[in-house]
């Protein structure tokens, strides 16, 4: 049975697990993508997250293909109204003027293209994929509010905002008298817990939902990688434009050592690393949903099992040690 949670203080109810689709159309072909979507739907994993910039690691020739695949799947299954569908805008999707960011011009262009590719007339959750320092937040929020009042968007959220930017957006929405962001999508996992200092407490205080991405650290927390090995082809650590970013995040000796130590405890309890990593994220205060991904349908099994994992003192301590054993690194104020 899929657990359901409220999106912060808001009325929207979503499954505790959300299917991330950033691999669809490049790392995973259309047939494989639809097979994953079918298995997710069969297991009541009906919360889908995508973006106009996907598939991950692609270029301008592939951008938008992920949304198109989902659109064709929904049309074939006639199941649009059974889904909570989330997509995003911000990244460049074409060449020329006004091709990126959160200006009114780009937001209005982006929503029309996403609706067309997805084959739907509304988006349940429309999110800014990053913060645009070149556009007044008031312009962005008014544009999003217009999409809500027009019926093209039900709710609005944001992703990759630092706490001070999110606080400014909340304050601006209050002054404008618009609904503003009702949720945040940050990176969060056993090897990256920076959001706990200020960002997560802010969301809890303001009643925002929190939809976590990268709960498996791009697959690194599955434990399949060995210290000293080179990244495998076909993974996020070698995939096109995403490779350098993911290697910079996780491919370090300290992270390998932390995962190896956690693996020993998890194996001793006859548990799966994937299930434990996702379950740990879901049990943290303030977390609404965790975005999981797969390159094959059967990979969803361990993610779904996260809903049944129980933590004793030893497992809890091992999970804590994974983070606190890592050296502290400078905060990146840009894309995280």
Rosetta blueprint (number, residue, H / E / L):
1 X L
2 X L
3 X L
4 X E
5 X E
6 X E
7 X L
8 X L
9 X L
10 X L
11 X L
12 X L
13 X E
14 X E
15 X E
16 X L
17 X E
18 X E
19 X E
20 X E
21 X L
22 X L
23 X L
24 X E
25 X L
26 X L
27 X L
28 X E
29 X L
30 X H
31 X H
32 X H
33 X H
34 X H
35 X H
36 X H
37 X H
38 X H
39 X H
40 X H
41 X H
42 X H
43 X L
44 X L
45 X L
46 X L
47 X E
48 X E
49 X E
50 X L
51 X L
52 X L
53 X L
54 X L
55 X L
56 X L
57 X L
58 X L
59 X L
60 X L
61 X L
62 X L
63 X L
64 X L
65 X H
66 X H
67 X H
68 X H
69 X H
70 X H
71 X H
72 X H
73 X H
74 X H
75 X H
76 X H
77 X H
78 X L
79 X L
80 X H
81 X H
82 X H
83 X L
84 X E
85 X E
86 X E
87 X E
88 X E
89 X E
90 X L
91 X L
92 X L
93 X L
94 X L
95 X L
96 X L
97 X L
98 X L
99 X L
100 X L
101 X L
102 X L
103 X L
104 X H
105 X H
106 X H
107 X H
108 X H
109 X H
110 X H
111 X H
112 X H
113 X H
114 X H
115 X H
116 X H
117 X H
118 X H
119 X L
120 X L
121 X L
122 X L
123 X E
124 X E
125 X E
126 X E
127 X E
128 X E
129 X L
130 X L
131 X L
132 X L
133 X L
134 X L
135 X L
136 X L
137 X H
138 X H
139 X H
140 X H
141 X H
142 X H
143 X H
144 X H
145 X H
146 X H
147 X H
148 X H
149 X H
150 X H
151 X L
152 X L
153 X E
154 X E
155 X E
156 X E
157 X E
158 X E
159 X E
160 X L
161 X L
162 X L
163 X H
164 X H
165 X H
166 X H
167 X H
168 X H
169 X H
170 X H
171 X H
172 X H
173 X H
174 X H
175 X H
176 X H
177 X L
178 X L
179 X L
180 X L
181 X L
182 X L
183 X E
184 X E
185 X E
186 X L
187 X E
188 X L
189 X E
190 X L
191 X L
192 X E
193 X L
194 X H
195 X H
196 X H
197 X L
198 X L
199 X H
200 X H
201 X H
202 X H
203 X H
204 X H
205 X H
206 X H
207 X L
208 X L
209 X E
210 X E
211 X E
212 X E
213 X E
214 X L
215 X L
216 X L
217 X H
218 X H
219 X H
220 X H
221 X H
222 X H
223 X L
224 X L
225 X L
226 X L
227 X L
228 X L
229 X L
230 X L
231 X L
232 X L
233 X L
234 X L
235 X L
236 X L
237 X L
238 X L
239 X L
240 X H
241 X H
242 X H
243 X H
244 X H
245 X H
246 X H
247 X H
248 X H
249 X H
250 X H
251 X L
252 X L
253 X H
254 X H
255 X H
256 X H
257 X H
258 X H
259 X H
260 X H
261 X H
262 X H
263 X H
264 X H
265 X H
266 X H
267 X H
268 X H
269 X L
270 X L
271 X L
272 X L
273 X H
274 X H
275 X H
276 X H
277 X H
278 X H
279 X H
280 X H
281 X H
282 X H
283 X L
284 X L
285 X L
286 X L
287 X L
288 X L
289 X E
290 X E
291 X E
292 X E
293 X L
294 X L
295 X L
296 X L
297 X H
298 X H
299 X H
300 X H
301 X H
302 X H
303 X H
304 X H
305 X H
306 X H
307 X H
308 X H
309 X L
310 X L
311 X L
312 X L
313 X H
314 X H
315 X H
316 X H
317 X H
318 X H
319 X H
320 X H
321 X H
322 X H
323 X H
324 X H
325 X L
326 X L
327 X L
328 X L
329 X L
330 X L
331 X L
332 X L
333 X L
334 X L
335 X L
336 X L
